[in-house]
């Protein structure tokens, strides 16, 4: 996998078919060694990719299309591995655990907003590592003496409400985070679109969805008011730790935007270059006062990242497949015939946008990762050039459906991690606990999307 990452970086600065070929061979070898870890969510896209490759050979798809598909496959596989280096650096930083303690040790009146904000902030910076950290701290808080003596129904309700707050906050990174999978999949899928065209809209809507979740949680918690439940207090200096994490997000984002603006690198290329460099600097700074010093921190983050790669087979398989399918399937699908069929239906631009959102939502419930649906159907929608359906509308359709289903589908990594930490089944956390909220979010986002398209704002 390290060879794949090196090949992807080389392809940015010195692109060649030789590099793509070597990188592809290494990636296939890595996935073959990792296949025992695959679940249905990985096997589906991997098998689809193999089928698409075989069909492309039979139908004599031009070689340049295959090369572009392999290039995209390498890039997305390397991107998710590069982003994992931030998780390794965060594991060494004391401010991460202090900030986690702050957001989980709040009075009941502020707990939902605090943990939703925490899930959002940690998700932006360290992705699944942040989700796992916050849920782990929340689970540990249930074992404290004051909480352990509460009635069982109160304990279960508190665990459920904390878990949902973190998951909902984490899910909203799909709306805007420049380091998130949804944003990067969208940018790679839609030609010519820029982050500033849809990212700020998603960021603004994240506050609306947070308010909805807070109102929902407040309503559900009304029966526990006035029962004299014990309160908790955050540890000292934890507020400074949150400020430091916000600083990391801003500094990392600024670095990517500056590199993108001052060089010929695309946004994603700047991201894949900046992230590991920032992780090294962060780790060195985090351990500068330890006995091994800055070099010890750099060595530790390198060692942790190296060991982490061995367990990334499932995620790499999904992302690599998405990159390949999004390019090759476009060459296999007869676009002219499909365009004529769709024109015959006479559907509106919103119908196509909602169909894309709904497809991401429904297919995720049966095991198809949103990155696959978004990459393939988003690219098809852009190619069809439906009147009134802009690339910005397509992007908003993607991120909306992705956000709504992240906390619902038992097949998505979000719920798999959550279930393992809090010792509840993913089918309970998603459909039972969070199902009504997820459906409400889908409806609200669809109405929002309709208004934007109907009034010509996107």
N, C-alpha and C positions, 0 to 999 in steps of 0.2 A: 504493500500500500504506500509505503514511503516512495517507492519508485514511481507510482502513479502520480503522486503529488509533485514530484520533481518534473515528470514529463509534462504535466499540465502547466507548470510555471515556464518551462522551456518553450512550450507551444505559444505562450503569450509573446515572448520576445524573439524567438527564432522558429516560427512555425514550419513544420515539414511533415511529410507523410511518414518518414522514418520514425520520428518521435511519436506520432500517433500510433503507429504499428507496435512499437515497443511498449508504449503505455497500455495499449489494449491487451497485449499478451499478459502483462503483469496484473492488470485488473481482472481478467478472466481467471488467472491463477489464484488470485486472492479470493474471489467469489467461490471458486471451486473448493478451496480449503475451508471456507466459512459456511458452506451450504447446510451443515448440520444445525446451524443456529437459525435458519430461515423459518419463518411462519408463513401463514397464508398471505399476509400482507406483503411479503417479499417475493414469494413464489409466483404470485399472479403476474406482477410486472416483468419479472425475469423471464418467465415462459412466454409472455407476450412479445418480449424483445427477440427471443430466439425464433419465434414464429414469424415475426416481421422480417428478420434477417433472411430466413429461408425463402419467404415469399418474394423478397426483393431480388434474390438471386434468380429465382424462377422467372420473374417478370423483367429481368434485365434492367433493373433500375440503374441509372447512370452512376458511374464510380464516384463522381464528385459528391453526390448525395450521401453515399455510404461513408465517405471520408468525413463529411460535415457531421453526420450522425455520431461517428466514433469520437470526433473532436468534442462535441457537446457532451457526450457520455463521460469522457475523461474529466472534463471541466467540472461537471456537477459532482462527480465522485470525489474529486480533490477538494471542492468547495466545502462539503460537509465535514471532511477530515480536517481541513484548516480551521474551521469554526470550532472544532473540538479542542483546539489548543487553548482557546480562551477558558474553557472549563478547567483545564489543567492548571492554568495560572490562577484562576479564582479559588481553587482548592488550597492554595498557599497563602492567600491574602486574608489577614485577620478581619478586615473590614467587611468581608462578605458574611461571615457568621455573625458578627455584631449587628449588621444591618438586618439579617434574618431574625435575630432575637428581638429587635425593635418592632418589626411589623407583626410578629406573632404574639407579643406580650402587650397587647393594648386592651383597654376596657371594652366591654361588649358593644358599646355605642359606636366605637371607632374601629372595631376589629375588622369588619368586612372591608371597609375602604382601605385600611392599612394593608391587609393581606392581598387584596386585589391589586393595589399599587405595587406591592412587593412582588407578586407573581409577574406583573408586567415588566417592572424594572429588571428583575433577575432574569426573566426570559429574554429580554432584549440583549442583555450582556452575555449571559452564559448558557442560554437556551435550556435544554433539558437538565443541565446541571443545577440551574437555579430552581427549577420546578422541584427537583428531588430534594434540594437543600431545605427549602421552605416547608415542604410536606414532612420531612424528617424532623425538623424542629417542632412543627405543630404536633406530630405524633408523640414526641418526647414530652411536650407540655401536658399531655393527658396523664402522664405518670407522676406528675408532681403531687405532693401530699394533698393540697387543697382541692385539686381537680379529681383525684382518685377517690375522694370521699363523697363526691356528688352522686345523686341517684343515677342509675344506668341510663334512663331515658335522656337525662340532661347531658351526660357524657357523650352519648351517641349523637345527639343534636349538635353539640359543640364541635365534635369531630367532623360531622357532615358539613356544617356551615363553614368551618375553616378550610376544609378541602375544596369545596366549591368556589370559595373566594379566590383561592390560589389558582385553580384550574381556569376559572373565567378570566382572571387577569392575564394569565399566561396565554390563553387562546387569542387575546386581542393583539398580540404582537404580529399576527398575520395581517392586521389591518394596515400597518405602516412601517414596521421595523426594517430599516435598510440592511440589517444583518439576518433577517428572518428568511425562512425557506419560501414562504408564500411570495414575498416581494421579489426575491431573486428569480424564482421560477417565472413570475409574471414578466419581469424585465427581459429575460432570455427568450420568452415565448412570443412576445409582441414586438415586431420590428418598429424602430423609430420612437417608441414611447420612452419617456424619461420619468424618473422617480418623482419629481416635483409635480407631475401632472395628476397623480393619484395618491401619493403618500400623505400629503397634508390633509386631504379629504378623509382618509382612513384614520389619521391621528385625531381629527376633530370628532369623528363618530365614536372613537373609543371612549370619550368622556360621556357621550350619550348612553352607550351600552353599560358603562360603569354605573351611571345613575339608575338605570333600570334594574341592574343586579342588586344595587344597594337597597332600593325600594322593596324589591322582592324579599331580600334577606330580612329587612326590618319587619315586614309583614309576618314572615315565618317565625321571627323571634319574639313576637308580642306576648306569647303565652309564658315566657320565662321572666318577664319584667316583674320587679317587685318581690322576687323570691330570695333576695339577700345573697346572691351567688358571689363567691370570692372574686376579687379583681387581681390583676397582675400588673407589674411595672417592668418596663424595659431596663436593661443594664445601662450603666453610665457610659457615656461617649458613643452610644449607638446612633444618636442623631448625626454626629460627625461622620460615622461610617456610611450612612445613607447618602450624605452629601458627596463623599468620595466616590461612591458607585455612580452617582449621577455624573460626576466629573469624568469618570472613565467612559461612560456612554457618549458624552459630548466630545471628548477628545478623540475617541476612536472614530466616531462619525465624521468629525471635522477632518481627520487624516484621510479618510477615504474620499471625501468630497474634494479636498484640495488636490490630491493626486489625480483624481479624475479630471478636474478642471485645468490643471497645469500640464498634463501629458496627454498622449493619444490613447491612454488606456480607458477601457469602458468602466462603468461603475463596478461591475462584478470582477473585472480584472484587478481594479484597484483594491477591492475588498480582499481578494485572495492573496494579494501581496502584503497588504497592511496588517491583516489579522495576526499571522504568526509573529511578525516583528513586534507588534504591540504586546502579545502574550509574553514574549521573552523579556521585554522591558518591565512589564507589570510584575512578573515573577522575581526579577532581580531587585526591583524596588521593595517588594513585599518582604524579602529575606535579607535586606541590607544590614539589619541589626542583629542577625543571627550569627552563630559562630562561623558558618561557611560563607557568609557574606553574599554579595551580588552574584558571583560566579556559582556559588552553591545553589542559589535560586534558579539560575539559568539551567544548570545541570538537572535540577529536580523537575522543572517543567518539561525538559526534553525527555527525561526518563518516564514521567507520567504520561506524556502524549504518546510515546512509543508503545507503552503497555496498553493504552486505550485503543490503539488502532486494531489490535487483535480482536476486539469485541464489536467492531463497527460493521461487520459483514451485512447484517440486515438493512441498516440505514443506507450503506453504500449501494447495495443492490437496488433499492428503490430509486435512489437519485440517479444512478447510472442508467437504469432502464428508462426513466422519464426523459433524460436527455436524448437517448437514441430514438425512442418512439416518436417524440415530437418532431423529429426531422424526417425519419424514414416513412412514417405513416402518411405524411403529406404527399409524398411521391407515389404512394400506392393507391390513395383515394382519388377517384376521378372527379376533380373539383368542378369541372364544367357541368357534368351531369348532375352532381349534387346541387349546384347552384340553380339549375333549372327546376329541379324537384322542389326546392325550398321556395323559389319564386312562385311556383304553382300554388303553394299553400297560402300565399298572401299574408303571412304573419307579420306582426309589427316588430320593430327593433327591440322593444321591451320583451317580447315573447322569446326572442333568441337569447337576450341577456338573462332573463329569468330561467330559461332552460339550461343555460350553462351553470348558474348558481345551484339550481335544483339537482343537476347531474352530479356535481361535486358532492353535494350533501348526501344524496341517496346512494351513490356508488361507494362512498366511504363506509356506509353502514354494512356493506356486504364484503368489505375487505380491500377495496381498490383505494390506495392512498391518494389524497387530494393532489399531490404533485403530478401524478400520472394523468388524472382527469384534466387538471388545469393545463398541463403542458400540451396534451394532445388536442383537446376540444378547444382550448384557447387559440392555438395555432390555426385550427380549422376555421374557427369563427373569423379570425383576422383575414384569412385567405378568401373567404366567401364574399367579403366586402358588401355586407348587407346595408342598404341605404338607411341612414340614421343611427347606425350602430358603430360608434367610434371605438378606437382602441382603448380609450380611457374608460368607456362604459364596460368593455370586456374585462379590463383590469379590475374594476370595482366589482363586477360579477364574480370574479375569481376569489378575491380576498374576502368578500362577504360570505360566500358559501363555505369557504375554508374555515373562517372564524366560527361560524355557527355549528360546524360539525366536529371541531377539534375536541370539545368536551363532551361529546355524545357517543361517538363510535368506539366500541370496545376493541376494534382492530388498530386504532391509532396509538402511536407510542405514548402520547400524553396520558391516556387512561391505563395503559399497561404499566407505566412507571408508578402512577398514583396507586393503583391496586396493590402493587408489590410492597409499597411503603406503609400504607395505612391498613393493610390486611383486610381489604374488602374486595369483592369481585368487581371486575371492570364493568360487567353487565349491570351491576347495581349502581355504581358511581355514575355511569353515563346515562343510560335510558331511564332508570328509576329516579335517581336524585336530580340529575341535570336535564332530563329530557324536556320537560315543559319550558324551561328557560331557553334551551337551544331552539326549539320550535318557534318561540316568541321572537327570538333574535332573527331567525330566518324570515319571518313575516315582516318585521320592522325594516330589515335591510332591503327586502324586495320592494316595499312601499317607497323607501328612500330612493332606490334605483329607478323606480317608475317615475318619480317626480323629476329626477335629474334628466332622464331621457325625454320625458313628455314636454318639459319646458325648454329643452335644448341647451341645458347647462353643461352637458358633457357630449 
